[in-house]
Amino acid sequence: MDLPQDFFTHHLEQGRCLLMLDGLDEVADFTERVLVSEQIEAFAQRYGDRGNRFVITCRVRGYEGQARLGQRFITTTILPFTDADIRRFVHAWSLAVAASQAQSDSESIRKKAADNARDLLRAIQANPKIRELAENPLLLTVIALVHQYRAKLPERRSELYNEATEVLLGYFELGKPGEESKRLARYTGTQQEMDAGEKRAFLEPLALAMHQTQVREWDRDQVTELLAHQFHERGYSQRESQDMAGDFLDAVVVRSGLIQEVELGIYGFLHLSFQEYLTARKMADSDDYIQQTLSHLDDSWWKEVILLEAGHLSESGRSRVSKLVQAILEAPGDPFQRLLFAGECLVDVGENRAEASLWRRVMDELMDAMLKDDDPKRRAAAGRIVGKLGDPRPGVGLNAQGLPDILWSEPIEPGPFPMGNTKETDPMAWDDEAPRFTCNLITEPYRISVYPITVAQYRAFVKDAKGYEKSRYWTDAGWKWKERNKISGPREFGEPFNLDNHPQVGVSWYEAVAFCNWLSEVTGLVIQLPTEAQWERAARHTDGRRYPWAKGLAAPDPNRMNYRETGIGATSAVGIFPAGGAVCGAQEMSGHVLEWCRTKWRGNYENYEQAVNDSIEGNAERVLRGGSFGDLDGLVRAAVRYGLVPYLRDYRIGFRVVLLSPFPSDL
């Protein structure tokens, strides 16, 4: 940098420096670590009174005892990351990685970083367990490392934990330059060197023993006794085994962080999920793994272990994992709960990693429950598993071309129909539903999508079509809003809102319009958001009914729609309320999610036909119809209407689309 030789000394003398030293615990030898801490102390005493600041970072366990820094240092610990912290970290990490790899211009680097950050954040949010891990900065770094090296996170959790434990137990060091780092990767605190896999094998019996006692923490004597037993089995004397066990524990705590000293003399795994994963590996390796698993089937403490065990078993072939899932499916108990658990196991296993006949059997039974069970909450539960396994129904996912496979209603013919309500036509009516009038705005036939647009269908616009990068799909106001707020995808709400066969929520009116413009371009069809008149005609037919499924002032029915009384409390798989369909064939137009309409909001129906405005330009409030899963019966009537700002993104708001004539002949 061509600085004067006394540059740093001069500024230290002037008290102008912030000195940051990272990784005190990376000095593996304790005696050397004591020496380093003494040198830091002496340095801080010499220059600390002048106004300089010193920040030393390491794992808590790395500076205890004689290695502990003096009273002038204040100990702080890092708080769990919030969603905002996770986003900032992921974007900063992705930018750093892209900059280190790219040899192109800064715009290309930023674009690559934005793509990587979006993919990583989506993968984190898609799995509640991974999202929970990401609150820990160390584990978020591990997750980001795995994503970096694989270009995506493993879809199966067992593979993620496999790679994460290897990173923690050694590959952190292997990724650093120099022979010392490679020595530390094999470091165990003993004369016996081990790679990451061998260290993990030593920890698996410990995890199993702790899990069997249903605790997360053991004292030092309990931990070292179990570790010493393993060293003794390898031929070491009792004395040697005890010494090596203590050294091994200290090394794993200081070097990897996979085990932590949570308080003086008390140890536990960094996160319960790592204890569960290592327990699963140990249990899967036993000859009587099926009997062991079934003995824990009704104990929630063991649920994650069993799911991870299934994933781990599938890594070595189909036979053993298929036997386990079939045994779960046929175990005594509630058949429906056994079916759900078997399905969850297959989610962790992944398609083509279990016997095809077993996969078909579980899917067929889940589909049957999702569509035919008498209890809507059980239908919703089955639908969640089907969504994770891959919902095969028409109208839910994508077609062979990778485009949304929209299932369209019967043609809705033009002609007059009653629109709106009064207290006389419906005592539950609100003022903005009046006056009731004969509407003549439907002048051409149209079809409406049977289901709201699903998560899988919207993802094709976001990811495959790069729809958030192409201004031609957006209105001027929408593009300005998106750019100003750095919007790169729908708002995420986690499971179950992000399951592929659920309605896409968390999208503004601007985003819904952009989706329609894209779908029109790629299909050559005229696809739009429904106008308010089109929406009401589809839902209320030609007789102004209260709910789509029956004439007149029908009573609400939890078996026909997802609303508060149904008790689901969130979105559900589309199409699981077939008894609540409209005359045209559209499903769930009452309840489930509020739906954006093309039309600008008007406070009532006075002079509606002359004053209504269906233009997509501008930033005026837009109409929402249909009610949501959180609403009571009066708010899920088909006539209820709202006007909200077009940039609102809520977990209760989705949309469906209409197809204008002429219709293609193959519909």
MOTAGI-V389986 format. One record per residue. N is the residue number from 1. RES is the residue in three letters. SS is DSSP state (A for helix, B for strand, O for the rest). PHI is phi in whole degrees, 0 to 359 (* if undefined). PSI is psi in whole degrees, -180 to 180 (NA if undefined). Layout:
BEGIN
N&RES&SS&PHI&PSI ; N&RES&SS&PHI&PSI
END
This chain:
BEGIN
1&MET&O&*&-1 ; 2&ASP&O&57&47 ; 3&LEU&O&264&156 ; 4&PRO&O&300&151 ; 5&GLN&O&299&-31 ; 6&ASP&O&261&20 ; 7&PHE&A&304&-55 ; 8&PHE&A&290&-41 ; 9&THR&A&301&-43 ; 10&HIS&A&300&-47 ; 11&HIS&A&287&-30 ; 12&LEU&A&295&-42 ; 13&GLU&A&297&-32 ; 14&GLN&A&276&-7 ; 15&GLY&O&73&37 ; 16&ARG&O&249&13 ; 17&CYS&O&248&145 ; 18&LEU&B&248&114 ; 19&LEU&B&257&120 ; 20&MET&B&242&121 ; 21&LEU&B&241&118 ; 22&ASP&B&258&137 ; 23&GLY&O&84&45 ; 24&LEU&A&304&-33 ; 25&ASP&A&288&-9 ; 26&GLU&A&284&-6 ; 27&VAL&O&279&102 ; 28&ALA&O&290&-39 ; 29&ASP&O&284&128 ; 30&PHE&A&296&-40 ; 31&THR&A&299&-43 ; 32&GLU&A&294&-35 ; 33&ARG&A&293&-36 ; 34&VAL&A&298&-43 ; 35&LEU&A&297&-44 ; 36&VAL&A&298&-44 ; 37&SER&A&296&-36 ; 38&GLU&A&294&-38 ; 39&GLN&A&294&-39 ; 40&ILE&A&296&-43 ; 41&GLU&A&302&-48 ; 42&ALA&A&298&-41 ; 43&PHE&A&296&-43 ; 44&ALA&A&294&-37 ; 45&GLN&A&294&-37 ; 46&ARG&A&290&-40 ; 47&TYR&A&245&-5 ; 48&GLY&A&289&-30 ; 49&ASP&A&283&-6 ; 50&ARG&A&269&-3 ; 51&GLY&O&108&-3 ; 52&ASN&O&290&159 ; 53&ARG&B&237&147 ; 54&PHE&B&230&129 ; 55&VAL&B&236&120 ; 56&ILE&B&244&126 ; 57&THR&B&244&139 ; 58&CYS&O&187&171 ; 59&ARG&O&293&148 ; 60&VAL&A&307&-41 ; 61&ARG&A&294&-16 ; 62&GLY&A&279&-9 ; 63&TYR&A&230&32 ; 64&GLU&O&273&169 ; 65&GLY&A&61&-134 ; 66&GLN&A&293&-19 ; 67&ALA&A&275&-3 ; 68&ARG&O&289&139 ; 69&LEU&O&282&161 ; 70&GLY&O&288&-178 ; 71&GLN&O&291&-18 ; 72&ARG&O&292&-20 ; 73&PHE&O&270&136 ; 74&ILE&O&257&128 ; 75&THR&O&275&127 ; 76&THR&O&230&156 ; 77&THR&O&237&153 ; 78&ILE&O&284&131 ; 79&LEU&O&289&156 ; 80&PRO&O&302&144 ; 81&PHE&O&288&139 ; 82&THR&O&274&175 ; 83&ASP&A&302&-40 ; 84&ALA&A&295&-40 ; 85&ASP&A&298&-44 ; 86&ILE&A&299&-45 ; 87&ARG&A&298&-44 ; 88&ARG&A&297&-44 ; 89&PHE&A&299&-49 ; 90&VAL&A&297&-42 ; 91&HIS&A&293&-42 ; 92&ALA&A&294&-43 ; 93&TRP&A&299&-48 ; 94&SER&A&298&-38 ; 95&LEU&A&294&-41 ; 96&ALA&A&296&-43 ; 97&VAL&A&295&-46 ; 98&ALA&A&298&-40 ; 99&ALA&A&293&-34 ; 100&SER&A&284&-22 ; 101&GLN&A&258&-29 ; 102&ALA&O&276&149 ; 103&GLN&O&237&33 ; 104&SER&O&241&-169 ; 105&ASP&O&284&167 ; 106&SER&A&296&-31 ; 107&GLU&A&295&-41 ; 108&SER&A&294&-38 ; 109&ILE&A&297&-46 ; 110&ARG&A&296&-39 ; 111&LYS&A&294&-45 ; 112&LYS&A&297&-41 ; 113&ALA&A&296&-41 ; 114&ALA&A&296&-41 ; 115&ASP&A&297&-46 ; 116&ASN&A&296&-41 ; 117&ALA&A&296&-42 ; 118&ARG&A&298&-44 ; 119&ASP&A&296&-43 ; 120&LEU&A&293&-44 ; 121&LEU&A&296&-39 ; 122&ARG&A&294&-39 ; 123&ALA&A&294&-37 ; 124&ILE&A&293&-46 ; 125&GLN&A&289&-24 ; 126&ALA&A&289&-21 ; 127&ASN&O&234&112 ; 128&PRO&A&304&-35 ; 129&LYS&A&293&-42 ; 130&ILE&A&292&-39 ; 131&ARG&A&300&-38 ; 132&GLU&A&294&-41 ; 133&LEU&A&298&-37 ; 134&ALA&O&293&-13 ; 135&GLU&O&292&-22 ; 136&ASN&O&270&120 ; 137&PRO&A&302&-38 ; 138&LEU&A&296&-46 ; 139&LEU&A&290&-33 ; 140&LEU&A&296&-38 ; 141&THR&A&297&-43 ; 142&VAL&A&298&-46 ; 143&ILE&A&300&-43 ; 144&ALA&A&295&-37 ; 145&LEU&A&297&-46 ; 146&VAL&A&299&-43 ; 147&HIS&A&297&-39 ; 148&GLN&A&296&-47 ; 149&TYR&A&286&-29 ; 150&ARG&A&258&-4 ; 151&ALA&O&69&-4 ; 152&LYS&O&194&163 ; 153&LEU&O&283&145 ; 154&PRO&O&303&138 ; 155&GLU&O&290&-28 ; 156&ARG&O&261&133 ; 157&ARG&A&297&-36 ; 158&SER&A&299&-36 ; 159&GLU&A&290&-37 ; 160&LEU&A&296&-46 ; 161&TYR&A&293&-34 ; 162&ASN&A&300&-49 ; 163&GLU&A&288&-36 ; 164&ALA&A&294&-42 ; 165&THR&A&293&-35 ; 166&GLU&A&294&-39 ; 167&VAL&A&298&-48 ; 168&LEU&A&294&-35 ; 169&LEU&A&269&5 ; 170&GLY&A&173&-36 ; 171&TYR&A&288&-18 ; 172&PHE&A&306&-47 ; 173&GLU&A&287&-39 ; 174&LEU&A&297&-27 ; 175&GLY&O&282&-7 ; 176&LYS&O&262&153 ; 177&PRO&O&286&155 ; 178&GLY&O&99&153 ; 179&GLU&A&292&-32 ; 180&GLU&A&298&-41 ; 181&SER&A&295&-39 ; 182&LYS&A&292&-33 ; 183&ARG&A&294&-42 ; 184&LEU&A&294&-30 ; 185&ALA&A&297&-29 ; 186&ARG&O&261&1 ; 187&TYR&O&291&133 ; 188&THR&O&233&-2 ; 189&GLY&O&84&-3 ; 190&THR&O&240&176 ; 191&GLN&O&284&-12 ; 192&GLN&O&267&119 ; 193&GLU&O&274&146 ; 194&MET&O&223&145 ; 195&ASP&O&276&179 ; 196&ALA&A&299&-40 ; 197&GLY&A&296&-39 ; 198&GLU&A&292&-40 ; 199&LYS&A&298&-42 ; 200&ARG&A&297&-40 ; 201&ALA&A&299&-33 ; 202&PHE&A&290&-29 ; 203&LEU&A&273&-20 ; 204&GLU&A&298&-47 ; 205&PRO&A&298&-34 ; 206&LEU&A&296&-47 ; 207&ALA&A&299&-45 ; 208&LEU&A&298&-45 ; 209&ALA&A&297&-42 ; 210&MET&A&294&-41 ; 211&HIS&A&293&-35 ; 212&GLN&A&294&-30 ; 213&THR&O&273&2 ; 214&GLN&O&57&45 ; 215&VAL&O&227&164 ; 216&ARG&O&251&-9 ; 217&GLU&B&222&139 ; 218&TRP&B&234&156 ; 219&ASP&B&279&169 ; 220&ARG&A&300&-41 ; 221&ASP&A&298&-41 ; 222&GLN&A&297&-43 ; 223&VAL&A&293&-49 ; 224&THR&A&291&-31 ; 225&GLU&A&297&-43 ; 226&LEU&A&291&-40 ; 227&LEU&A&294&-40 ; 228&ALA&A&298&-35 ; 229&HIS&A&300&-37 ; 230&GLN&A&289&-40 ; 231&PHE&A&296&-39 ; 232&HIS&A&296&-38 ; 233&GLU&A&295&-20 ; 234&ARG&O&271&5 ; 235&GLY&O&106&3 ; 236&TYR&O&275&155 ; 237&SER&O&290&167 ; 238&GLN&A&302&-44 ; 239&ARG&A&296&-47 ; 240&GLU&A&298&-41 ; 241&SER&A&296&-41 ; 242&GLN&A&297&-46 ; 243&ASP&A&297&-44 ; 244&MET&A&293&-35 ; 245&ALA&A&297&-44 ; 246&GLY&A&296&-43 ; 247&ASP&A&295&-41 ; 248&PHE&A&298&-45 ; 249&LEU&A&300&-48 ; 250&ASP&A&300&-40 ; 251&ALA&A&294&-42 ; 252&VAL&A&294&-39 ; 253&VAL&A&295&-48 ; 254&VAL&A&282&-42 ; 255&ARG&A&277&-35 ; 256&SER&O&248&-35 ; 257&GLY&O&79&-1 ; 258&LEU&O&295&-33 ; 259&ILE&B&248&140 ; 260&GLN&B&236&148 ; 261&GLU&B&272&98 ; 262&VAL&B&288&-30 ; 263&GLU&B&206&174 ; 264&LEU&O&305&116 ; 265&GLY&O&78&5 ; 266&ILE&B&242&130 ; 267&TYR&B&235&149 ; 268&GLY&B&202&164 ; 269&PHE&B&289&151 ; 270&LEU&O&309&-36 ; 271&HIS&O&210&145 ; 272&LEU&A&305&-34 ; 273&SER&A&296&-28 ; 274&PHE&A&286&-37 ; 275&GLN&A&298&-42 ; 276&GLU&A&294&-42 ; 277&TYR&A&294&-45 ; 278&LEU&A&293&-35 ; 279&THR&A&298&-43 ; 280&ALA&A&299&-43 ; 281&ARG&A&298&-44 ; 282&LYS&A&294&-42 ; 283&MET&A&293&-38 ; 284&ALA&A&294&-25 ; 285&ASP&O&278&-7 ; 286&SER&O&275&153 ; 287&ASP&O&292&-32 ; 288&ASP&O&258&38 ; 289&TYR&A&300&-33 ; 290&ILE&A&291&-46 ; 291&GLN&A&298&-43 ; 292&GLN&A&300&-45 ; 293&THR&A&296&-48 ; 294&LEU&A&297&-29 ; 295&SER&A&292&-19 ; 296&HIS&O&252&10 ; 297&LEU&O&297&-32 ; 298&ASP&O&259&13 ; 299&ASP&O&254&113 ; 300&SER&A&299&-26 ; 301&TRP&A&299&-25 ; 302&TRP&A&255&0 ; 303&LYS&A&300&-51 ; 304&GLU&A&296&-35 ; 305&VAL&A&300&-46 ; 306&ILE&A&294&-41 ; 307&LEU&A&297&-44 ; 308&LEU&A&292&-33 ; 309&GLU&A&298&-44 ; 310&ALA&A&299&-44 ; 311&GLY&A&299&-44 ; 312&HIS&A&295&-42 ; 313&LEU&A&299&-37 ; 314&SER&A&290&-16 ; 315&GLU&O&288&-16 ; 316&SER&O&245&19 ; 317&GLY&O&129&172 ; 318&ARG&O&270&-25 ; 319&SER&A&296&-55 ; 320&ARG&A&293&-40 ; 321&VAL&A&290&-35 ; 322&SER&A&294&-39 ; 323&LYS&A&297&-40 ; 324&LEU&A&294&-48 ; 325&VAL&A&296&-40 ; 326&GLN&A&295&-38 ; 327&ALA&A&295&-39 ; 328&ILE&A&295&-44 ; 329&LEU&A&299&-35 ; 330&GLU&O&258&5 ; 331&ALA&O&291&150 ; 332&PRO&O&301&148 ; 333&GLY&O&132&-168 ; 334&ASP&O&294&115 ; 335&PRO&A&301&-35 ; 336&PHE&A&293&-44 ; 337&GLN&A&295&-37 ; 338&ARG&A&295&-39 ; 339&LEU&A&297&-46 ; 340&LEU&A&300&-43 ; 341&PHE&A&293&-42 ; 342&ALA&A&299&-40 ; 343&GLY&A&296&-42 ; 344&GLU&A&298&-38 ; 345&CYS&A&299&-43 ; 346&LEU&A&294&-30 ; 347&VAL&A&300&-45 ; 348&ASP&A&288&-25 ; 349&VAL&A&281&-47 ; 350&GLY&O&93&149 ; 351&GLU&O&296&149 ; 352&ASN&O&71&8 ; 353&ARG&O&248&5 ; 354&ALA&O&230&164 ; 355&GLU&O&302&136 ; 356&ALA&A&300&-38 ; 357&SER&A&294&-38 ; 358&LEU&A&293&-44 ; 359&TRP&A&302&-46 ; 360&ARG&A&297&-40 ; 361&ARG&A&297&-48 ; 362&VAL&A&296&-44 ; 363&MET&A&297&-44 ; 364&ASP&A&299&-43 ; 365&GLU&A&291&-37 ; 366&LEU&A&293&-43 ; 367&MET&A&298&-41 ; 368&ASP&A&298&-44 ; 369&ALA&A&293&-40 ; 370&MET&A&297&-33 ; 371&LEU&A&256&-19 ; 372&LYS&A&235&-13 ; 373&ASP&O&298&146 ; 374&ASP&O&288&-23 ; 375&ASP&O&262&116 ; 376&PRO&A&297&-29 ; 377&LYS&A&291&-35 ; 378&ARG&A&289&-38 ; 379&ARG&A&300&-43 ; 380&ALA&A&295&-40 ; 381&ALA&A&297&-44 ; 382&ALA&A&296&-38 ; 383&GLY&A&297&-34 ; 384&ARG&A&295&-42 ; 385&ILE&A&292&-42 ; 386&VAL&A&300&-39 ; 387&GLY&A&299&-35 ; 388&LYS&A&283&-33 ; 389&LEU&A&279&-25 ; 390&GLY&O&118&96 ; 391&ASP&O&287&119 ; 392&PRO&O&271&1 ; 393&ARG&O&290&146 ; 394&PRO&O&300&145 ; 395&GLY&O&86&0 ; 396&VAL&O&252&-38 ; 397&GLY&O&242&-134 ; 398&LEU&B&245&159 ; 399&ASN&O&269&-174 ; 400&ALA&O&296&-23 ; 401&GLN&O&272&1 ; 402&GLY&O&80&16 ; 403&LEU&O&255&157 ; 404&PRO&B&306&128 ; 405&ASP&O&269&83 ; 406&ILE&O&282&130 ; 407&LEU&O&264&120 ; 408&TRP&B&261&151 ; 409&SER&O&289&175 ; 410&GLU&O&296&153 ; 411&PRO&O&303&135 ; 412&ILE&B&259&115 ; 413&GLU&O&280&152 ; 414&PRO&O&292&161 ; 415&GLY&O&142&169 ; 416&PRO&O&287&154 ; 417&PHE&B&202&154 ; 418&PRO&B&284&130 ; 419&MET&B&237&136 ; 420&GLY&O&92&-175 ; 421&ASN&O&212&164 ; 422&THR&O&227&173 ; 423&LYS&O&298&-26 ; 424&GLU&O&286&-39 ; 425&THR&O&280&-26 ; 426&ASP&O&203&111 ; 427&PRO&O&301&-18 ; 428&MET&O&272&1 ; 429&ALA&O&294&147 ; 430&TRP&O&263&162 ; 431&ASP&A&298&-33 ; 432&ASP&A&284&-3 ; 433&GLU&A&272&-4 ; 434&ALA&O&253&162 ; 435&PRO&O&279&157 ; 436&ARG&O&286&138 ; 437&PHE&B&211&163 ; 438&THR&B&275&117 ; 439&CYS&B&266&132 ; 440&ASN&O&241&26 ; 441&LEU&O&278&-15 ; 442&ILE&O&273&101 ; 443&THR&O&250&-9 ; 444&GLU&O&226&149 ; 445&PRO&O&292&154 ; 446&TYR&B&207&164 ; 447&ARG&B&238&149 ; 448&ILE&B&243&146 ; 449&SER&B&297&136 ; 450&VAL&O&297&-37 ; 451&TYR&O&242&157 ; 452&PRO&O&300&156 ; 453&ILE&O&299&132 ; 454&THR&B&269&169 ; 455&VAL&A&300&-45 ; 456&ALA&A&298&-41 ; 457&GLN&A&290&-40 ; 458&TYR&A&290&-31 ; 459&ARG&A&299&-32 ; 460&ALA&A&299&-36 ; 461&PHE&A&290&-41 ; 462&VAL&A&287&-52 ; 463&LYS&A&268&-55 ; 464&ASP&A&287&-41 ; 465&ALA&O&270&-8 ; 466&LYS&O&53&44 ; 467&GLY&A&296&-23 ; 468&TYR&A&277&0 ; 469&GLU&A&251&-1 ; 470&LYS&O&240&107 ; 471&SER&A&293&-21 ; 472&ARG&A&295&-19 ; 473&TYR&A&275&-12 ; 474&TRP&O&252&150 ; 475&THR&O&289&162 ; 476&ASP&A&301&-45 ; 477&ALA&A&295&-39 ; 478&GLY&A&294&-42 ; 479&TRP&A&295&-42 ; 480&LYS&A&298&-43 ; 481&TRP&A&298&-45 ; 482&LYS&A&298&-46 ; 483&GLU&A&292&-42 ; 484&ARG&A&297&-37 ; 485&ASN&O&260&7 ; 486&LYS&O&54&47 ; 487&ILE&O&277&126 ; 488&SER&O&234&7 ; 489&GLY&O&176&175 ; 490&PRO&O&295&159 ; 491&ARG&O&291&135 ; 492&GLU&O&265&137 ; 493&PHE&O&234&6 ; 494&GLY&O&75&-174 ; 495&GLU&O&285&141 ; 496&PRO&O&268&3 ; 497&PHE&O&295&-21 ; 498&ASN&O&259&11 ; 499&LEU&O&285&144 ; 500&ASP&O&302&-34 ; 501&ASN&O&263&15 ; 502&HIS&B&260&159 ; 503&PRO&B&298&141 ; 504&GLN&O&289&121 ; 505&VAL&O&243&179 ; 506&GLY&O&75&22 ; 507&VAL&O&243&139 ; 508&SER&O&283&172 ; 509&TRP&A&298&-39 ; 510&TYR&A&303&-43 ; 511&GLU&A&291&-39 ; 512&ALA&A&297&-40 ; 513&VAL&A&295&-43 ; 514&ALA&A&299&-41 ; 515&PHE&A&301&-46 ; 516&CYS&A&298&-43 ; 517&ASN&A&297&-40 ; 518&TRP&A&296&-47 ; 519&LEU&A&295&-35 ; 520&SER&A&296&-42 ; 521&GLU&A&296&-46 ; 522&VAL&A&280&-19 ; 523&THR&A&257&-18 ; 524&GLY&O&76&10 ; 525&LEU&O&257&166 ; 526&VAL&O&262&101 ; 527&ILE&B&240&129 ; 528&GLN&B&219&169 ; 529&LEU&B&292&146 ; 530&PRO&O&292&142 ; 531&THR&O&292&165 ; 532&GLU&A&299&-39 ; 533&ALA&A&294&-43 ; 534&GLN&A&299&-42 ; 535&TRP&A&297&-47 ; 536&GLU&A&293&-39 ; 537&ARG&A&297&-40 ; 538&ALA&A&293&-39 ; 539&ALA&A&279&-37 ; 540&ARG&A&251&5 ; 541&HIS&O&57&-145 ; 542&THR&O&253&12 ; 543&ASP&O&237&8 ; 544&GLY&O&64&37 ; 545&ARG&O&294&157 ; 546&ARG&O&287&-46 ; 547&TYR&B&237&153 ; 548&PRO&O&297&-24 ; 549&TRP&O&268&-7 ; 550&ALA&B&210&148 ; 551&LYS&O&292&155 ; 552&GLY&O&74&-159 ; 553&LEU&O&268&66 ; 554&ALA&O&296&156 ; 555&ALA&O&275&153 ; 556&PRO&O&296&156 ; 557&ASP&O&214&111 ; 558&PRO&O&298&-18 ; 559&ASN&O&276&-9 ; 560&ARG&O&249&-12 ; 561&MET&O&202&155 ; 562&ASN&O&268&99 ; 563&TYR&O&222&-174 ; 564&ARG&A&302&-42 ; 565&GLU&A&292&-19 ; 566&THR&A&291&-30 ; 567&GLY&O&86&10 ; 568&ILE&O&285&-42 ; 569&GLY&O&77&13 ; 570&ALA&O&193&180 ; 571&THR&O&293&161 ; 572&SER&O&226&170 ; 573&ALA&B&303&138 ; 574&VAL&O&294&148 ; 575&GLY&O&83&12 ; 576&ILE&O&263&11 ; 577&PHE&O&236&60 ; 578&PRO&A&298&-25 ; 579&ALA&A&287&-8 ; 580&GLY&A&257&19 ; 581&GLY&O&288&155 ; 582&ALA&O&278&169 ; 583&VAL&O&301&-38 ; 584&CYS&O&287&-13 ; 585&GLY&O&108&-9 ; 586&ALA&O&292&142 ; 587&GLN&O&253&149 ; 588&GLU&O&59&41 ; 589&MET&O&277&-8 ; 590&SER&O&245&129 ; 591&GLY&O&79&-170 ; 592&HIS&O&71&-86 ; 593&VAL&O&226&145 ; 594&LEU&B&295&149 ; 595&GLU&B&233&131 ; 596&TRP&B&294&140 ; 597&CYS&B&245&160 ; 598&ARG&B&292&-27 ; 599&THR&B&284&141 ; 600&LYS&B&288&144 ; 601&TRP&O&290&137 ; 602&ARG&O&233&143 ; 603&GLY&O&289&-15 ; 604&ASN&O&197&-173 ; 605&TYR&O&261&16 ; 606&GLU&O&299&126 ; 607&ASN&O&54&34 ; 608&TYR&A&297&-46 ; 609&GLU&A&298&-32 ; 610&GLN&A&275&-30 ; 611&ALA&A&259&-14 ; 612&VAL&O&299&145 ; 613&ASN&O&229&113 ; 614&ASP&O&256&13 ; 615&SER&O&295&144 ; 616&ILE&O&268&1 ; 617&GLU&O&275&156 ; 618&GLY&O&93&-179 ; 619&ASN&O&235&30 ; 620&ALA&O&289&161 ; 621&GLU&O&299&147 ; 622&ARG&B&240&161 ; 623&VAL&B&280&140 ; 624&LEU&B&239&139 ; 625&ARG&B&226&159 ; 626&GLY&O&108&-20 ; 627&GLY&O&74&172 ; 628&SER&O&223&176 ; 629&PHE&O&298&-19 ; 630&GLY&O&264&2 ; 631&ASP&O&263&152 ; 632&LEU&O&280&174 ; 633&ASP&A&302&-36 ; 634&GLY&A&292&-22 ; 635&LEU&A&260&-2 ; 636&VAL&O&251&13 ; 637&ARG&O&296&149 ; 638&ALA&O&292&-14 ; 639&ALA&O&267&-11 ; 640&VAL&O&294&139 ; 641&ARG&B&220&151 ; 642&TYR&B&225&158 ; 643&GLY&B&236&122 ; 644&LEU&B&224&158 ; 645&VAL&O&298&145 ; 646&PRO&O&286&-10 ; 647&TYR&O&264&4 ; 648&LEU&O&292&135 ; 649&ARG&O&230&110 ; 650&ASP&O&226&154 ; 651&TYR&O&285&-3 ; 652&ARG&O&255&1 ; 653&ILE&B&244&126 ; 654&GLY&B&226&-153 ; 655&PHE&O&195&157 ; 656&ARG&O&234&173 ; 657&VAL&B&232&163 ; 658&VAL&B&240&152 ; 659&LEU&B&246&122 ; 660&LEU&B&269&154 ; 661&SER&O&287&155 ; 662&PRO&O&282&144 ; 663&PHE&O&273&144 ; 664&PRO&O&295&150 ; 665&SER&O&290&-20 ; 666&ASP&O&269&8 ; 667&LEU&O&283&NA
END
